[in-house]
Amino acid sequence: MKEMGYDVAFARLEEIVKRLESSDTSLDEVEGYLKEAVSLVEYCKNELKGYKENFESLLD
């Protein structure tokens, strides 16, 4: 997942949200999407933390 980059991961999260909002998504699909979303959120959170640390080091 590291190769995908923040923007791609965030776009995938947006796509998952749209699919989850769709009434034709099966329960099995919902479970898979939720598992993927949890991983993507963790990835994005870590990426943002890294960006924050880099910006703070530039300001020091």
C-alpha positions in Angstrom: 0.0 0.0 0.0 3.0 2.3 0.6 3.4 2.7 -3.2 0.0 4.1 -3.8 0.5 7.5 -2.2 -1.8 9.6 0.0 -3.9 11.0 -2.9 -4.7 7.6 -4.4 -5.5 6.1 -1.0 -7.8 9.0 -0.2 -9.5 8.7 -3.6 -10.1 5.0 -2.9 -11.6 5.9 0.5 -14.0 8.2 -1.3 -15.0 5.5 -3.8 -15.6 3.1 -0.9 -17.9 5.6 0.8 -19.9 6.0 -2.4 -20.3 2.2 -2.7 -21.3 1.9 1.0 -23.9 4.5 0.5 -25.3 2.6 -2.4 -28.3 0.5 -1.5 -27.3 -2.4 -3.8 -24.1 -3.3 -1.9 -24.3 -6.7 -0.3 -23.4 -7.4 3.3 -20.4 -9.4 2.1 -19.2 -6.5 0.0 -19.7 -4.1 2.9 -17.5 -6.2 5.1 -14.8 -6.2 2.5 -15.0 -2.5 1.9 -14.9 -1.8 5.6 -11.8 -3.9 6.1 -10.1 -2.1 3.2 -11.3 1.3 4.5 -9.8 0.7 7.9 -6.4 -0.1 6.3 -6.6 2.9 4.1 -7.5 5.2 7.0 -4.5 3.9 9.0 -2.3 4.4 5.9 -3.5 8.0 5.4 -3.2 8.8 9.1 0.5 7.6 9.0 1.2 9.6 5.9 -0.2 12.8 7.4 1.8 12.2 10.5 4.9 11.9 8.4 4.1 15.1 6.4 3.5 16.9 9.7 6.9 15.8 11.1 8.6 16.9 7.9 7.0 20.3 7.9 7.8 20.8 11.6 11.4 19.9 11.0 11.6 22.5 8.1 10.2 25.2 10.5 12.8 24.4 13.2 
